Amino acid sequence: MGNVYKQKGSIVLYKEERNGTDYIRIEYANSPTVALLLAYDEGIETTGSGWAYMEAASFKPVDFHKRYSPYAFIDYNKVYSLHFLQQQNFIPPIEPEKTIETPDFPRNLITEGLMEITLSAQGHLSRPSRHKILRSLRSLRMVGRIGILCAFKVLPTWRKWSGNSYEIIELLRKAEYYLWGKTNEKDVIGAADRISALVQGYDYGTNSVPFMAGMSAVRAAYAVTASSLSEEVFENDGQTDPNKWDAAFLASLSYNKRTADIEEIDPELNRKFWTWYLTDCIPFVYESEKHPRYYTDNRISIPIPANCNAILYDGINRFNSALDSYVHAPTNRKEILRMQPYATDEKLVRTVAGFLQGYCCIPSNAQELENYCMIGNHAVPVIVDAYLKGLITSDPERAYAAIKESLTLSQLNSDWEVYDKYGYYPFDIIEKESVSRTLESAYDDYCAALMAQALGKEEDYRFFMKRAGYYQNLFDKQTGMMRGKDSTGSWRVPFNMFSLSHASSHGGDYTEGNAWQYTWHVQHDVEGLISLMGGKQAFSTKLDSLFYLRSENAVNVLDVTGLIGQYAHGNEPSHHVAYLYTYVDKAYKTQELIREIFDRFYLPEPSGLCGNDDCGQMSAWYIFSAMGFYPVNPVGGEYIIGAPQLKRIVLHLPENKTFTVEAVNLSKQNKYVKAVALNGQEITDFRIQHKDILAGGHLIFTMSDKPGN
């Protein structure tokens, strides 16, 4: 979920209890003026860590807004409802969307470039034409990012030859960080020097293509420094010189996968690369710079690209919604649509297949140019789930091939050589989110294994199922937690299981959470996790602690909201956890929690949700839980019984079938499930199958005011 919007400076207000007294916590960013005003404002206690406090009784919204709004955007939504603010005679103004001033998109130059590619016998875009386009962008950062994306485009060529791409990924990561002021020029150049020596140190024989691929990354890293970019693009407009090949030109040669001799290149492959460069790469970077509010940790989730067909983009957006909701706990609103397997869903998957043209991996966000802002690759569960539910009927082999490449070809946030060597991501090699990345990747591997098995690929099935068990390597039996481990097999010490992590602001081994929240992230093997913890009773006791324990003086992370103990309903990693009691014969506790979550975190008022409804995930939890079941493991083809919150729901299915859910005797007091019957047959297990829903029928819950199982 997104960070504080940091454009002009921002303030987000939260209500918080400290030592029995209500306070307003003031979190601010990017404005030294705000920090200074807060320090001298009577009644406000500053911490020096990006936030301050004042007693809620003393807080006057009108006065506060008058004093601070000239210097920062102020978000009141997490503190007060609109109704309360109206009573205070104060309605906070809606801030207009801010955009960074950017030059006009060089559409005419792009058109001229495409014409040049068409007419060129070699399908080539000349250096002067490239530099004319780059100069028109008037941004050293844009030029640097375009070079980095070109290097990523041909990274598979290097990896397939060398068997390892981890060093180059790290180099490009440093280059990207430099563009955002997160590292220094000396660090980037030092890394580029090392990788340059590595790339040039191999004996390539007659095959210089992988050399070109590796050097494209080196050139991209060198070029991000302002002096290099200025000399390379903004001053030097000479013809191609072997000693001055830029990242894009080197990438174009290695993309041909034949030869580095420009006279012997494949014109069609060359034309395909430069068309990608003009119609995808440059528009992608341009649009993401133009719309800064779409940034997540300075990585891009872009609005409609300049060259994108609006109808196609609508399909992309639908798919991207599914991907975003799969980011942590793979459950999303698209699952609801799969109860009615419309043809549009298969068209959607075909849209994704279109992205695979010229790109070996499935992007985890729905652009061909991966933005690497999320961990894992949860496009994989979406596609596998669609295949297993019969929505992919044409060319599943191609979809599976892309999945396999995605889960074996290293990229940013997916360092498979390290993952396979250790059976987890060691925190001394993967410095951020090592535990979360391991757990999320294990789920993707499980999904890939199911598709491999369905396609009769037994060797692949065994490979991915072995990986799916890697979560066990990070379970610390002493603490009963998923815990960071280094490359020597030693646990992280000191270890604070309450400490919250966020890669963009706090670092740490977890993504938007802590050990308490991520320990349960094994949706594909809940029974295995129960066994690791010592059986059902130990598992149940640990769950009790999760929903009871509070952490005092913990560093706040914006995305961890909607707390019940350590459970955080405002963010995806926790969403399946309330249903885990059902696996250990304590279904009544699941039923109690569902009612509490409905009553506390879904309120019919502005800001009534306890967290960011990431592409519908908060809403998806509500819809499923209101019906009385939830897909803890979405690709498993089953739903876990919960407790319905509506008296009657009818799902209209294909072939004029319906699936009706009724909750008999449902009331405020009757929140417990006494019995469940499907088509007149009592359900003694705690699951119903997806195929049972599609067949149509009648699911009846009998509700009671007394807990039971």
N, C-alpha and C positions, 0 to 999 in steps of 0.2 A: 504494500500500500504506500501511497505517496508520502513524501516528506512535507515539511512546512514549505509553502510557496515562497521562494526566496528571490524575488525580483527587485523590488524597491526596498525591501526590508519588510518583515512581517511579525505579527504578534498573534499567537493563538492562546486563548484563555481556557482554563480548565478549573473545575470545581474539585477540591481535594480536602480531605479531613486530616488534620494534624493535631494529635494529642487531644482529641475530643472537640476541636474547634474547626469550623468550616473556613477554608481559605480559598482565594482565587490564585491559582498558579499562572504566572505570566511567562510564556515561552516566547522568546524573541530571536530574530535572526537578521543578520546583514545590515544592521544600522547602529553604528557607534553612537549616534545621537540618542537613539532610544535607550541604549545602555546608560548613557550619562544622565538622561532625564530620570530614569528609574532610580539611579543611585542617589539622587538628590530629592526624590519625591517622598514627602513625609508619609509614614505609614506603610511604606513598601520596603521589604527586606530582600536584598539582592544576594545571590549566591556566587556570582562570578562564573557560573557554568552554563549560561545561556537561559536562565530562568530566574524569576523573582516571585515573591509571595506578598499578598496583603489579605487581611481578614475580610471575609465575604460581607460582613455587616457594614464595613466601611466603604465597600466598592460602589461607586456611582457611575453607571454606564455613560451618562451624558457627559459628565466631567472628564471621564477617562478618554472618551472618544475625541473630545475637543482638544485635549492635550496631546494625544499621541497619533491621531490619524494623519496629520501632515507628514509624518515621518515613516509610517508603516501601514500596511493593510492589516486590519484587525478582524479576526474570526471569533465571533461570540457564540457560535452554534453549539460548542461543546459545554457551554455553561448554562445558558438560558434558552427557554423556548421563546418563540415569537410572541406568544401570549403574555409572558412575563414582561418582555421588553415594551410591549404596548402599554401595559399598566404603568411602566416607568416613563411613559410619554417619549419613548425613544425607539426609533426604527433605524438600525444601522444601514447606511446606504450600500447598495450593491456596487462593488468595485468593477469597473470595466476590465475586460480581458486585456492584459498588457502583452505587447509583442516587441521583440527586439527589432530595431530598424535594420532592414536588410535591403540590398539592392534588388532591383527587379530581376526576376528569373531570366537568365539569358536564353530565352526561347529561340530567338533568331539564330544565335550562334549554335545552339543544339541542332536546329534544322539544317544549317549549313554543314555541320559535322556529319550528320547522318547522310547527307548527299555525298560528301567526300568519301565516306566509307563505301557507299554503293558504287561509286565510279572508280574507286581504287582497285587495281588488279589484285592487290594483296589484301584488300579489305581493311586497310590501315587508316588510322587517324593520325595525322602528322603532329610532330611536336609543336610547331607554331600554332596550329589550330587548338591543341589541348591547352596550351598556355594562354591563349587568348580567352578561352572560356574561363579558366581558373582565375585570371586577372580580373575578369568581369565580376567575380563573386566578392572581391575586395575584402577578403577575410583569410588571414593566415591559418586560422583554426579550421575553416572549412577545407582549405587545400590540404592541410595535414590529415584530416579525417578521411578525405577521399583516397589519399595514398594508402592509409592503413586498411581501408576496406578492400582496395585492390589486392593488397598482400593477403588478406584473409580469403579472398576469392580463390586464390591458387594454392592455399595452404595444403589441400589434399595431395597436390602433386609432390610436394616435399615429403609429406608424411608417408605416402605410399612407397617412396624410394628409400627413405632413411629409417622408417619404422617408428619414428618418434618426432613429435612436433611441439613437445612441451617447452623447449627453450625458446622457440620462435614465438609461441603464444605469450610467454612471459615478456619477451621483448616488445611485442605489439601492445601488451597491456601497459608497460611503462610509457610507451609513446603516447598512448591515449591519456594516461594520467598526467603527463606533462602538459598536454593541451588544456587541461582543466586546472593547472596550477597545483597538482598534488605531488609532484616530484620535481627535481631540478634537472637542468640541462646536462650537468656532469654525469648524473646517474644514467640518463638515457644514452648519452654518447658512449659511456663506458660499457653498457650492456650491448650496444650496437657493435662496438669494436670486438667484443668477445664472440658474438654470433657471427660476425663477418669472418673472423679467423676460423670458426667452426665450419662454416659453409665452404670456405675456400680450401679447407684442409682435407676434404674428401678427394678420392680419385674417381672421377666420373666416367673415365674412359671416353667413349664417343658420344655419350648421352649427357649433354649439358643442360637439359631441360630442368632437372631438379635444382641445379645450381642457380638458374635464373629465378626459380620460385623462392629459394632461400634468400637470394640477394634482393628480391623485391621487398621483403620484410626489412632487411637491413637498410635499404634506401629509404623506405617509408619512415623508419625510426630516425635516421639522420635528418630527414627533411622536416620533422616537426619543429626543430629549433627555428626561431624567427630568422636568424641570419641565413640558414641554409635555404629556407623557403624564399626569402627575399632574393637571394642570388639565383636560385634555380628557376623561379617562375616569374618574379616581378622585375628582374633586371635582364636575365639572359634569355634571349629569344632565338638562339642559334639553331642550326640543324642538329639532327641526332648525332651525338658523339659517344662512342663506346665508353669513355671515361665519365660521362655525365648522364647515363641512362637513369631515368627516374623510375619510381616504384611501379607506376602504371604501365610503362613500356616493358619493363622486365616481366611484369605479370602477364602481359599480353603474349609474350613469347612462350612462357612456360605453360600458358593455357592451351597452346597448340599441342603440347605433349609429343612433339616430334623432334624439333631441332631449334636451336637458338639462332640459326642462320636466317636472317630476314628474307633472303632470296628464296628460301625453301619452305616457308611457312604455308599452312593450310589456309587459303583465303576465306573459306566459309567459317572455320573456327575463329579466325582472327576477326572477321566481321561480326560474329556473334559476341565476342568479348567487348569490342568497342561499342556495339549497340547497347549492351548491358551498362557499360560505363556512362553513356550519354543519357539513356532513358530510365535507368534505375538508380545507379550509384550517386550521380550528382544531384538529381531531384530529391533523393532520400536525405542527403546531408543538408541540402538547401532548406527543405521543409522543416526539418527538425531544429535548425537554427532559428527559423522564422517564428516558430511556435514554442517558446521555452517552457510553457506550462506543461508540456507533454513529457518533460524530462523526468527520469527516475534515476537519481544518483548520477546525473550527467550522462546517462545512456538513454537511448531514444525510443520512445513509443510514439510514432508520428501520426499526424492526421492524414487526410487524403493526399497522396503524392501528386505533384504537379502534372504528371503524365498519366494518371490512373483513370480508367473508365469508371464512372460513378456507380454503374450497376455492378461491375465486378467488385468495386470497393465495398459495396454493401455486403456482398458475400464474404469478403475478407474480414470485415468487422464482426460478422456473426461468428466466424471461426475464431477470430482473436478473442472474442468474449469467452468462448469455451476454453481456449488455451489459458487465458488469464485465471479463470476460475479453477483450473487444474493445477495451478502453480504450487499449492501446498497440500491441501486435502482434496484429492481429485473428485470433486462433486460439483455439479454446476447445472445451470438452468437448461442447458442443452439436453441433459439426461431426461428431463421431463418431455422434451420434444420426441425423444426416442421411443416413448410409449406409443407414439403415433408415427411409424416409420415413413414419413413423407418422402417423396422423390427428391424434394429440395435438399434433404440431408445428404443424399448421395452426390448431388450436384456440388454441394459444399465440399465434400471430400475430394471431388474431382478438381475443384478450384485449388485445393492444397496441392494436389498432384501436379497442377500446372506450375507451381513454384519450383518443382524439382527439376524442371528443364534447365540444364546448365548448372545445377547446384546439387551436390551429392548428398546433402543432409537435409533433414526437415527442420526449418526454423522453429524455435520454440515460441516465437511471436510471429504473427502472420504477415511478415514481409520477407521477400527473398533475402534481403540484407539483414541478417540476424543482429539484434541489438544487445544481446547478452546481459540484459538487466535482471534476469531471473536465473535461479539455479535449477538443475535438472533439465529435462526436455519433456514437458508434459503435453506436447503435441502427440507424443507416442501413445499415451493412454487413450486420447480421443480417437485416434485412427484405429487402434486395436479394438476398442470398445465398439466402434462402428462396424468393423469387420465381423466380430463375434456375434453382433446382433443382426447381421445380414444386410447391412447398409452398403457394403462394398461388394458388389457382385462382378465387377470388371477389373481385371489386372491387379489382383491382390499381391501378386509376386513383386510387382514394381513398388507397391507401397511398403511391403516388408523389406525389400532391398534398401529403401531409403531409411527405414527404421534402424536396420542393422548398421548402416553407415553412420547414422547419427549417434549410435551408442558405442561405436568403436573408433571413430575418427575424432581425435582430440581437437577441441576448440576452447575458447574462453569459457571458464566455469565447468569444463568437461575434460579433465586431464586423465584420459583413460589409461595411459601407461602407468601413472602413479596409482590409480585406483586398482588396476589389476595386479600390480607388483605387491601391494600391501594388503589388499582386500578391504581397504577403507582409505579415506583421505587423511593423511597425517597432518596435524596442525602445524608442525615445523616446516612443512613443505607448502601446504595450502593454508595460508595464514588467516583466512577469513572463512567462516561458515563451514568448516570441515565436517562437523557432525551432521548438520542439516543437508549438506550436499551428498554425503554418503547415504543418508536415509532416503532422500528424494530419488537418487539414482537407483537405489535398490528396487523401488516401486516400478520405475520405468523398465528395469531389467525383467521384472516379473511379467509385465505386460508383453514385452517382446517375446518372452518364453512361451506365453500362451498362444501367440500368433504363430510362432515357429512350430509349435506342436500341431496346431490346426492345419498347417500346410505340409506336415510330414517331415519337417526338418529336425530330426531327433538330436543331431549333434549340436545345433544351435540352441535347441530347447535345453539341453543339459548345461551348456555354457551360460546361458542367461539365468537359469534357475540357480546355478551356483552363485552367481553374482547377487541374485535376489536375496540370498542369505547373508550377504556382507553386513547387514545391520547387526548381526550377532557379535561381530568383532568389536563393536563400540559399546556393548552393554557391560557395565561395571557391576558385578554381583555384590560388591561391598556396599556401594551406595544405592544400587538398584536403579541406576540412571544411565542414559546414553551420554557418554562422556568422551571428551577429546583425548586422542592418543597420538603420540609422536611416532616417528619412523623407526624408533628402537623398540616400540611396543609398550612404552611407559605412559601411564595416565597423566593427564594435565594436573599439575599441582602449582599453586593452591587451586582448589576447585570449589566454586561457589555455585551451587545448583539454582540459586535464585537470581543470579546475575543475568540481566537481559542483554541480548546482542542485536546489533543491526549493522550490516556491513558498511553502510554509507556514513554512519556516525559513531558507532561504538566498537566496531570490529567484533571479535569473539568467534566462538565456534558454532553459533546458531544464527538462524535467519529470522529476524523479527520475533525473538522469543528467548526462552531459556531451557535448561535441561528438563525442568518439570513439564514444559509444554511439548517438547520434541521427543521425549522418551516414548510416547505412545504412537509415534509415527511409523507404524508397521501395519498398515491396513490390509496388506496381502497375506499376513501370517499372524493374526491375533492369537491363535492358539499357540504358536511358537513363542510369542512374547510372554504369554501366560506361563509357559513352561520355564522360560528363562528366569522369571521372577519367583519361581518356587511353587507354582500351583495357584488354584483359584482363590484360596483364602488370602494368600500374600498379595495377589494381584488386586483383589477387592480392597484390601487395607491400603495399598498404595494409592488406589483411586480415591479413597476417602481422604487421604492426606492432600491429594491434589486439589480437591474442592474445598478444603478447610484452611490450609496454611496461607498466611499472608506474609509478605516480605516488607519489612520496614526499611526506609531509607534506600530503597533500590533506585538506581539510575533509571529515569523514565525513558521509555521508547514509545514514540507516538502511535505505533501500530498495535501495541498491546493494550487493548481496552476491553470493556465488558467483562470485568473480572468476577469470578466466583472462586475465591481462594487464588490458586495459580492458573486455573482455567481461564482462557481469554476468548470469549465468544466474538470479540470484535475483529479477529484475524483467523484466517483459514486453518492454520495447523491444528487448532483445537476442535474443529467442528464435528468430527466423528466421535470424540472422546466420551461424550455423555452416553453414547450407545454401547460402550464397552462393558458396562455393568451387566448387560444382558448375557454376555458370553460366560459370566461366572455365577449365573443363577441368582442375580440380584436385579431382575428387571424392574422391580418397583422403584429402585433408585434412579434408573434411567427415566422412568415416568415422572418422578418428582422433579428431576432436573429440567425435563422438557417444559413442564408447566412454568417453572421458575424463569427459564430463559424467555419464554413467550411473554410473561408478565413484566419482566424487568427490561428487556432489551429490544422489544418491538413495540414502541409506543406510537399511538396515532397522533403525532404532532411533528412539527419541524424538528429535525435532528433526533427523531425518535429511534433511529438505529444506533446501536452502541459502537459501530465501527464503519469503515468504508465498505460500501456494497460493491466490492471489486467485480465489475462486469456481471453482477447478479448473484454472487455467491451467498451473501447474507440472505437474499430473497429465496434462493434455491433451498437453503436449509429450512426456511420457514414453510415453503410449499410442501416439501417432502414430509417434514415433521407434522404439519397440520393434517396430512393424509394418514399418518400413523406408521410410516416406515421410512427407512433411510438407507442409501447405498454406501455403507462403510467402505466396501471394496467395489467401486463402480464396474470394473471389468469382470467381476466375479459372477455377474448374471443373477445376483440375489439382492434382496433388501432385508434389513434387520427391523424386526417389529419394535415399534415404540409406543406412543400413546397419541391417538388422534386428538386434534383440537377443534375440529369442526364436526357437526352432527351428521352431515351427509355430503359426499363428493361423488360426482359422476365423471369418469373419463370416457370420452367418445373416441372409439378406436376404428381402424379400417374395417371394411366389410360390414359396416353398420353394427359392430359390436360395441358393448359398453362394459366398463368395469366400475362397479359402484362400491363405495366405502361408507359404511354406516357406523356411528358410535352411539349405541343404545345407552340411555341414562346418563349421557355426558352432562356434567355441570361443573360449577366451580369446585364443589366438594368432591365430586366423582372424577378424580383425575387418574385413578389406577385402573389397569386392565385386568378384569376378572377372567375373561375367556376370549378367544379369537376363533372364528370359523370361516373357512373359505368354501363357498358353494355347499354349505351345510355340513362340512367335515371339520371337526375341531383340529386346530393346528397345535401340535404338541411341541414342535420345534420353535425356534424364534426367528425363522426366516420364511419369506415367500420368494418365489422365483419370478424373474422377468417374463418368462414364457407364460406363467400363470396369468399375469396381468394382460398380456397381449391376446390370450385366449378368450378374454372377457369373463365376467362372473360377478360374484357378490362377496365382499369381505365384510364381516360383521364383528365389531368389537363390543363386548359387553363391559360397561364401565362400573366402577364401584368406588366407595369412599374408603375402602380398606386395602392396604398394600398386600400384594401376593405375587406369586410367580407363575 
